[in-house]
Every structure is written in C-alpha cells, then in structure tokens.
Amino acid sequence: MAAFPGIGTGAVTQYPSMRHVESPTMVLQYADGREQRFRTRCEPAIRWTIHLADVTTEDLLQIESFFVEQQGQSGSFSFTDPWDGTEYPDCSFESGEFHADSFAEGRSASTLIIRNNQV
Amino acid sequence: MLFYPQLSTGAIAQYPLRRSAVTRCVMNLLPDGSAIKLADPDARTNRWELRYTGLSDEERTTLEKFFRAAEGALNDFTFLDPEGNLLRWSEDATKPVWKRDGLIGVTAANEFGVSQMRNNGQVGQGIEQIVSGPGWYQYCFSAEARSDTPAAIVMSLANADGQLVAEPSCGAAWRRVWCAGSIAGLTNDIRCRVEIPAGAMVEFRCMQLVAQPMPGSYKRTASSPGVYSARFAQDQIQFRADGVNDHATVVRLAGRPGE
C-alpha cells in the first residue's frame, strides 16, 4: 500500500492546516415536531486540507508525482493524520486536479485535500 | 509548426505561474458514502496559467500574433514547460535516448542521483541527447560535476545552424557547470552534449536542459520531458496597458506530453 509522501522536513503539511470530520445524518421531521434520525455513513468522514505555502519545487514535484501515480481521485493510499498520528490505510485525493503555484525560483505552493474512504 | 514564444529576456513565463495536473476518474457514489472508481489515464492533461506583467510593446505584439496564428484554441503548438527539464531520462544515460560515443562507459544514477561517466578512449568522448524544440531559443544545458582528478569538461548546444561550447573544469567538490545561449536559425531541434577528456572519470548529477538563459532548479525526468503539444485554453486574449511600453496579460494553456 502506497503512503502519502511528506516534504523534506518529514512533515505532511504546513500551517494553517485543517481537518474536517463529517458525520452525515438524515433527519426526518414530523408534523408534531419529533424527529427520526439515522446516519448515512457508518464511520465519520474525515478530510484533511494539506496546505503547503512555501516548499521547494522538488518536494512539490514529489507530491505531484505521487498524485499522478495514484491517478488522481482513483488511487488509494495510507495517510498518517498529522494532528494525532493515526494512520488511515484507505485514503484518496478529493480532487482530480493538482495545482502547483510557483512564486520564485525553486519555491512553490499548493493546497490539496485528502479524504478517508473507509465507511 | 508553431512554438510558444519566449520573451525578450529568454524566459517563457514569469513568476508567479500555476501548473496543474488534471486527471479523470469516473466515480459512482453510493448512498453509504463509499465509491466505485475507475481511472481514465488517457484523459490526463496538464494546464498552465501564465501571468505576465511589464511586457514591452514588442512582446505584446509577439504574443498577440502567436495567438492569432494559433487561432485561439484551434491549433496545436509546441510548448516548452517553463519549469520543466527538457531532457528525457535525466538520471539514466544508459537509455537509448542518450547517444554514447564508442568508448564511453556510463552508469545509471545511484540512490543519490549520481551517475558515473568514464572515457576509455584516447580522445575526448561523451554523451548527447537531441531534443525536439525551436533551435533558435535561449537554452541552458547544465549539470553538477565532480572528479577525483581535475578534468576539463566540454558542454555544448548544437544543431544544423551552429554550436555553442563551454569548457568548464571540475574538481573534487561538486560544481554546477553549464552551457547557455541561443543559435540563430530555423532548425527544429537542439543537441545537448557533454564530453570528458581521454582517460577521465567524472561523476554527474542534476543534468538538465531548460528553455531559459540560466540554470534553474533541477527536476528529474523519466520518459516524459518538459516538451508538450499544447493549445490555448481560452478563446480570447486580453492585454492591459499599465503604461508606456508596459502591458499585462494572462495566458491559459492545456497540453499533453509531446511524442
């Protein structure tokens, strides 16, 4: 199983970084105000926003190569949550597009979102 | 054949610029949140957003004429990735794309990206690669080199219209060496050659050809170099005049690796 590569420092993201936890619930409200609720997903969906504000072009190319190897949204890889160190074995890129913004020689930035596939 | 033009400085783009890798994946989302996915690797494309400021009247006219010649998004042209390494297999001179002189021995790069080149002949010999691209553009062919004994390296850019040669020396410490310039003419290719003296053994890494006047940061390549068959991803091009001889515009391109 492929693992999401870190940047040169060993980190996978820079500040500011975000983590979203989503627990989708279907809520049916009845005329008397009572509700029937049931979840539409077994486990909460987790998304991480990987924010790379200033990395070397080499580091970003490594991540881009990984994105291409995974064929964008299609591939599955393991990802270690930078917030608590938990490893999630089945994750994918949220988007089919990878953007690399170069603002100086050898310096680049990018933002990408990784989601946990396990339901 | 159309080629995306260089600016008067020899650069193709200015900072900041955006490069995107676009993939296609057919997804069937199920009610429980899981997904059935099927990748479409043949649909993969690259996109660029190039922002220009401070363009001269001549540069603006060149870009506009080029847009007209391409008829917007209609016609393809060759685009050299402004940040890309135009060489194929930049760390494996054993690949067929590299032409080796008869008594030159080369190794593929080790885990540190270092290749060895040994000249077993009686005269200077080397390796070369021919890149398809406008031969009259500004190019820089560079590498990092070192040798246990001082060696004079010959680096050259050449085509049917002429040749540029640089003869840097290298020693025990890693040193960036390069040959840069432009060759006036109409030939649609450029040959990059590096040659070492008879009996010499030189280590190389970070071998790169870029379409700009000076070496850039190194990008490793395999079978796909930074040469693309591209088109405009826009039906109109708009220039803003910020002053006398001072224009700005945004160019959006879409492309696939050239053959």
Boltz contact constraints between the chains, C-beta under 6 A:
constraints:
  - contact:
      token1: [A, 41]
      token2: [B, 32]
      max_distance: 6.0
  - contact:
      token1: [A, 41]
      token2: [B, 33]
      max_distance: 6.0
  - contact:
      token1: [A, 57]
      token2: [B, 217]
      max_distance: 6.0
  - contact:
      token1: [A, 64]
      token2: [B, 21]
      max_distance: 6.0
  - contact:
      token1: [A, 68]
      token2: [B, 21]
      max_distance: 6.0
  - contact:
      token1: [A, 71]
      token2: [B, 23]
      max_distance: 6.0
  - contact:
      token1: [A, 71]
      token2: [B, 39]
      max_distance: 6.0
  - contact:
      token1: [A, 71]
      token2: [B, 41]
      max_distance: 6.0
  - contact:
      token1: [A, 72]
      token2: [B, 23]
      max_distance: 6.0
  - contact:
      token1: [A, 72]
      token2: [B, 25]
      max_distance: 6.0
  - contact:
      token1: [A, 73]
      token2: [B, 25]
      max_distance: 6.0
  - contact:
      token1: [A, 74]
      token2: [B, 25]
      max_distance: 6.0
  - contact:
      token1: [A, 74]
      token2: [B, 37]
      max_distance: 6.0
  - contact:
      token1: [A, 74]
      token2: [B, 39]
      max_distance: 6.0
  - contact:
      token1: [A, 96]
      token2: [B, 23]
      max_distance: 6.0
  - contact:
      token1: [A, 96]
      token2: [B, 25]
      max_distance: 6.0
  - contact:
      token1: [A, 97]
      token2: [B, 20]
      max_distance: 6.0
  - contact:
      token1: [A, 97]
      token2: [B, 22]
      max_distance: 6.0
  - contact:
      token1: [A, 98]
      token2: [B, 21]
      max_distance: 6.0
  - contact:
      token1: [A, 99]
      token2: [B, 18]
      max_distance: 6.0
  - contact:
      token1: [A, 99]
      token2: [B, 20]
      max_distance: 6.0
  - contact:
      token1: [A, 100]
      token2: [B, 19]
      max_distance: 6.0
  - contact:
      token1: [A, 101]
      token2: [B, 16]
      max_distance: 6.0
  - contact:
      token1: [A, 101]
      token2: [B, 18]
      max_distance: 6.0
  - contact:
      token1: [A, 102]
      token2: [B, 17]
      max_distance: 6.0
  - contact:
      token1: [A, 103]
      token2: [B, 15]
      max_distance: 6.0
  - contact:
      token1: [A, 103]
      token2: [B, 16]
      max_distance: 6.0
  - contact:
      token1: [A, 104]
      token2: [B, 15]
      max_distance: 6.0
  - contact:
      token1: [A, 106]
      token2: [B, 217]
      max_distance: 6.0
  - contact:
      token1: [A, 119]
      token2: [B, 32]
      max_distance: 6.0
  - contact:
      token1: [A, 119]
      token2: [B, 33]
      max_distance: 6.0
  - contact:
      token1: [A, 119]
      token2: [B, 34]
      max_distance: 6.0
